[in-house]
């Protein structure tokens, strides 16, 4: 599943992307609480057990649609891993009550309409952000679109792309389904501002390229949640009352091992995940820093930024941040990066929840020891 780099002729890694939309049988809500609890525990263990084989992020659709309850966004190097996860989910106790009314399979590839030199061009590796909302739908072009010349299509897509860049708070993930599934594309928009997404879609409807759209439904509005929280929201109120969210329970008690120091040598960075959050880990002169990996301006990958002392520069629009405090030092970003608690023990790096704004330890990075 590797393409070729036209410059170096080396294989380029590509990924399979799967959006699995699940609906729960109402009979599940009538089960006794202990049965529901054990079923949810098992399902969470199953998904966590696949974390070394593929990336999975969970979303709730409760109240958003009548035919969907939660969504699993999966990113994998092999189709077999996606199949195995689905089979294991259905083989669980909760799986007997799950139905998948919608399922979209796609792959990454470079866009033919964006220059390889453009910072937005790299779409071979999907890196989900920490955005609160995800909007997903399949997409099909008319046959007439493919009969147009490449130059004509390029002109229309240039206009389309220019509109999209007017909304930097909305990140687009385009994946390709030709021959893999019923649609031609699957598009997934990440944002913290649903109103920005609505305004973007309204403006795109006026673009000439939109007249060549055959289908772009069904559309799913998804709210990012840890899987356990998404399962607790499936309609059994007692479950939600008995289990408080982590943000209420506080931070600092649950340390998660994410890396060894050998995996992040001095001057290097690495992306890890904690409870669905994407985190950039930096090792600078033996001190380890952990911050949210997405620039608050336009979701640029902070882990790919240039490092100067303890200052990192976003590779998209050159916003600069202090890794110690997370504060922006230069725009266009005007919000800080989220800082995470870090400790290093026996050459292993552990991360816990984000520091609060008034936490006195906010400026104390962990030293390797």
C-alpha positions in Angstrom: 0.0 0.0 0.0 3.0 2.3 -0.5 3.1 5.0 -3.2 6.4 6.1 -4.7 8.1 9.4 -4.0 8.5 11.1 -7.4 11.7 12.8 -6.3 13.5 10.0 -4.5 11.6 7.0 -6.0 11.4 5.6 -2.4 8.2 4.0 -1.1 6.0 6.4 0.9 3.9 5.0 3.8 0.2 5.2 3.3 -2.6 4.3 5.8 -6.0 2.7 5.8 -8.7 4.8 7.4 -12.0 3.4 8.7 -15.0 5.1 10.2 -17.3 2.6 12.0 -20.6 4.0 13.1 -22.4 1.8 15.8 -26.0 1.7 17.0 -26.9 0.0 20.2 -30.0 -2.3 20.5 -32.5 -0.7 22.9 -32.6 -4.1 24.7 -29.1 -3.4 26.1 -30.5 -0.5 28.1 -32.9 -2.9 29.9 -30.1 -5.1 31.1 -29.2 -4.9 34.8 -26.5 -2.3 35.6 -23.8 -4.9 36.6 -24.2 -6.6 33.2 -23.9 -3.3 31.4 -20.8 -2.4 33.4 -19.0 -5.6 32.7 -19.8 -5.3 29.0 -18.5 -1.8 28.8 -15.4 -2.8 30.7 -14.7 -5.6 28.3 -15.2 -3.5 25.2 -12.8 -0.8 26.5 -10.2 -3.5 27.2 -10.6 -4.8 23.7 -10.1 -1.5 22.0 -7.2 -0.7 24.3 -5.7 -4.0 23.5 -5.5 -3.1 19.8 -3.6 0.2 20.5 -0.3 -1.3 19.5 -1.7 -2.4 16.1 -3.8 0.7 15.1 -5.0 4.1 16.2 -8.5 4.3 17.5 -10.3 7.5 18.6 -13.9 7.4 19.9 -16.8 9.8 19.5 -20.4 10.0 20.8 -23.3 10.6 18.4 -26.0 10.5 21.1 -28.6 13.1 20.3 -27.0 13.9 16.9 -28.7 11.3 14.7 -31.4 8.7 15.1 -29.5 5.9 13.6 -26.1 6.2 15.3 -24.8 6.2 18.9 -21.0 6.2 18.7 -18.2 6.2 16.2 -14.7 4.6 16.1 -12.2 6.4 13.9 -9.5 3.8 13.1 -6.1 4.4 11.3 -4.1 1.3 10.5 -1.2 0.1 8.3 -3.1 -3.2 7.5 -6.7 -4.0 6.6 -6.4 -7.2 8.7 -6.0 -5.1 11.9 -9.3 -3.2 11.1 -11.0 -6.5 10.4 -9.7 -8.2 13.6 -10.8 -5.3 15.8 -14.3 -5.4 14.3 -14.5 -9.1 14.7 -13.4 -8.9 18.4 -15.9 -6.2 19.1 -18.7 -8.2 17.7 -17.5 -11.3 19.7 -17.8 -9.4 23.0 -20.8 -9.5 25.3 -21.7 -6.0 24.3 -21.2 -6.9 20.6 -24.4 -8.9 20.7 -26.3 -5.6 21.0 -24.3 -3.6 18.5 -25.2 -2.9 14.9 -23.1 -1.0 12.3 -25.6 0.9 10.1 -22.8 3.0 8.5 -19.2 2.1 7.6 -16.7 3.9 5.5 -13.3 2.6 4.4 -10.6 4.7 2.7 -6.9 5.2 2.2 -4.5 8.1 2.3 -2.8 9.5 -0.8 -1.4 12.8 -2.0 -3.9 15.3 -3.6 -3.3 15.9 -7.3 -4.6 19.4 -6.8 -2.1 20.6 -4.2 1.6 21.3 -4.9 3.9 18.9 -3.1 5.7 21.9 -1.7 2.6 23.2 0.0 2.6 22.5 3.8 -1.0 21.2 3.4 -0.1 18.7 0.8 1.1 15.8 3.0 -1.9 13.5 3.5 -0.2 10.1 3.6 -0.2 10.0 7.4 -3.4 11.0 9.3 -2.7 12.8 12.6 -6.0 13.5 14.4 -6.1 16.6 16.5 -7.5 17.2 20.0 -10.5 19.0 18.5 -13.8 18.5 20.3 -15.9 17.9 17.2 -15.6 15.8 14.1 -17.8 16.0 11.0 -17.7 12.9 8.7 -19.3 12.1 5.4 -18.8 10.1 2.2 -18.3 12.0 -1.0 -18.9 11.2 -4.7 -18.2 13.3 -7.8 -20.3 13.2 -11.0 -18.9 11.4 -14.0 -18.9 14.7 -15.8 -16.2 15.9 -13.4 -13.8 13.3 -14.7 -14.4 14.3 -18.3 -13.2 17.9 -17.6 -9.6 18.7 -18.5 -7.0 18.6 -15.6 -6.5 22.4 -16.0 -10.2 23.1 -15.7 -10.5 20.9 -12.6 -7.4 22.5 -11.1 -8.8 26.0 -11.5 -12.0 25.0 -9.7 -10.1 23.3 -7.0 -7.8 26.3 -6.5 -11.0 28.3 -5.7 -12.2 25.4 -3.5 -9.0 25.3 -1.5 -8.8 29.1 -1.1 -12.2 29.0 0.6 -11.1 26.3 2.9 -8.0 28.2 4.0 -10.3 31.1 5.1 -11.3 28.9 8.0 -8.0 27.8 9.7 -9.9 26.5 12.8 -11.3 23.7 10.6 -8.9 20.9 9.7 -9.8 18.8 6.7 -8.8 15.1 6.4 -9.5 13.8 2.9 -9.1 10.1 2.3 -9.7 8.0 -0.9 -12.1 5.1 -1.4 -11.8 4.3 -5.2 -12.4 0.6 -5.5 -12.3 0.0 -1.7 -15.8 1.2 -0.8 -19.0 2.6 -2.4 -17.9 6.2 -2.2 -14.9 7.9 -3.9 -13.8 10.0 -0.8 -14.4 10.2 2.9 -13.9 13.7 4.3 -13.5 14.3 8.0 -13.4 17.9 9.4 -12.0 18.5 12.9 -12.8 21.7 14.8 -13.6 23.3 18.1 -16.1 25.6 16.5 -19.1 24.0 14.7 -20.2 27.4 13.5 -17.0 27.8 11.5 -17.6 24.4 9.9 -21.2 25.4 9.0 -20.0 28.7 7.5 -17.3 26.9 5.5 -19.8 24.4 4.0 -22.2 27.2 3.1 -19.5 29.1 1.3 -18.2 25.9 -0.5 -21.7 25.3 -1.8 -21.3 28.5 -3.9 -18.0 27.3 -5.5 -18.2 26.0 -9.0 -16.7 22.6 -8.1 -19.8 22.0 -5.9 -22.0 21.7 -9.0 -20.1 18.4 -9.8 -21.0 16.8 -6.5 -23.2 13.8 -6.9 -23.5 12.8 -3.2 -22.2 14.0 0.1 -24.5 12.3 2.7 -25.0 10.9 5.3 -23.3 13.5 7.5 -22.2 12.6 11.0 -21.7 15.2 13.8 -19.5 13.6 16.4 -18.4 14.7 19.8 -14.9 13.5 20.9 -15.1 11.4 24.1 -13.0 8.7 25.7 -14.6 5.4 24.8 -15.7 4.7 28.4 -17.5 8.1 28.6 -19.1 7.5 25.2 -20.4 4.1 26.3 -21.7 5.6 29.6 -23.7 8.1 27.6 -25.7 5.4 25.7 -28.8 6.1 27.7 -28.5 4.3 31.1 -28.5 7.3 33.4 -27.3 5.4 36.5 -24.1 4.5 34.7 -23.1 8.1 34.2 -23.9 9.0 37.8 -21.8 6.2 39.1 -18.7 7.1 37.1 -17.4 10.7 37.2 -15.4 12.0 34.3 -11.6 12.3 34.8 -11.7 16.1 34.7 -13.9 16.0 37.8 -11.8 13.5 39.6 -8.7 15.7 39.2 -5.3 15.1 37.7 -2.0 13.8 39.0 -3.0 10.3 40.2 -2.9 8.4 37.0 0.5 8.3 35.3 0.7 6.6 31.9 4.0 5.3 30.5 4.3 6.5 26.9 8.0 6.3 25.8 11.5 5.4 26.9 14.1 8.2 26.9 15.9 6.3 24.1 12.9 6.9 21.8 13.3 10.7 22.3 17.0 11.5 22.2 18.2 15.0 23.0 16.8 17.5 20.5 14.1 15.2 19.2 10.3 15.1 19.5 7.7 12.3 19.4 3.9 12.2 19.2 2.0 10.1 21.8 -1.6 9.8 22.8 -3.2 10.1 26.3 -6.9 9.5 26.7 -7.5 10.5 23.0 -5.4 13.6 23.3 -2.4 14.0 20.8 0.7 15.2 22.7 4.1 16.3 21.5 7.0 15.2 23.7 10.3 17.1 23.5 13.7 16.3 24.9 15.7 19.5 25.2 19.1 19.3 27.0 17.9 16.3 29.0 14.6 17.9 30.1 11.3 16.5 28.9 8.4 18.7 27.9 4.9 17.6 26.9 2.4 19.9 25.1 -0.7 19.5 23.0 0.5 18.7 19.5 -1.9 21.0 17.6 -1.4 24.7 17.2 -4.5 26.5 18.6 -4.5 28.8 15.5 -4.9 26.3 12.6 -4.0 22.8 14.1 -0.4 22.8 12.8 1.7 19.8 14.1 3.8 21.3 16.9 6.0 18.1 17.0 7.2 19.1 13.5 8.2 22.6 14.5 11.6 24.2 14.7 13.2 24.2 18.2 15.2 27.1 19.5 16.1 26.6 23.1 12.7 26.0 24.8 10.8 27.8 22.0 9.0 25.9 19.3 7.7 27.4 16.0 4.6 26.0 14.3 5.5 24.8 10.8 2.3 26.1 9.2 2.1 29.8 10.1 5.1 30.4 12.3 3.4 30.9 15.6 6.0 30.6 18.4 5.4 29.0 21.8 7.3 28.7 25.1 7.4 25.0 25.9 7.8 25.8 29.6 4.6 27.8 30.0 2.9 26.9 26.8 2.2 30.6 26.1 2.3 32.1 22.6 5.3 34.4 22.0 4.4 35.3 18.4 1.1 35.2 16.5 -1.0 34.5 14.7 -1.9 32.1 17.5 -3.3 33.9 20.6 -4.0 30.9 22.8 -1.5 28.8 24.8 -0.6 25.2 24.2 -1.9 22.8 26.8 0.9 21.6 29.1 1.0 18.0 30.5 2.5 16.7 33.7 5.7 14.7 33.0 8.0 12.5 35.0 10.9 10.3 34.1 11.8 7.2 36.1 14.3 4.5 35.2 14.6 5.9 31.7 10.9 5.7 31.1 8.7 8.8 30.4 5.3 9.0 32.1 2.5 11.6 31.4 -0.5 12.5 33.4 -3.3 15.0 32.8 -2.9 18.6 31.8 -1.8 21.2 34.3 -4.4 23.7 35.5 -3.8 27.3 34.6 -2.9 28.2 38.2 -0.8 25.0 39.0 2.4 26.1 40.7 4.3 23.3 39.0 3.3 24.4 35.6 6.8 25.7 34.8 8.8 22.7 36.1 9.8 20.3 33.3 10.9 16.8 34.1 14.6 16.0 33.9 15.8 12.7 32.6 17.4 10.7 35.4 
